[in-house]
Amino acid sequence: MPKMKTKSGAKKRFSLTGTGKIKRKHAYKSHILTKKTIKRKRALTHTTTVADPDKKNILLCLGMK
C-alpha cells in the first residue's frame, strides 16, 4: 500500500502538543477588523485546543490514524 499523505491545509493550521491535544488558531481575525472591538480582537489572538468531536477528523487529515 502507498503511504498516507498529510493534507497540506491541515498541516499549516493545526499542531500537536506534547500531551496529544491539537492546537488551533481562532477564526475571524484576518480582515474587516475595524468594526470589531479591541477586546474581541485580542481574545482571538490566543490559540486554543480543538473540540473533542473534531479530533478524529483532524488526526486523519494529519495522517496520524
Helices and strands as residue ranges (DSSP letters): H 8-13, E 15-16, E 22-24, H 38-45, E 48-49, H 52-61
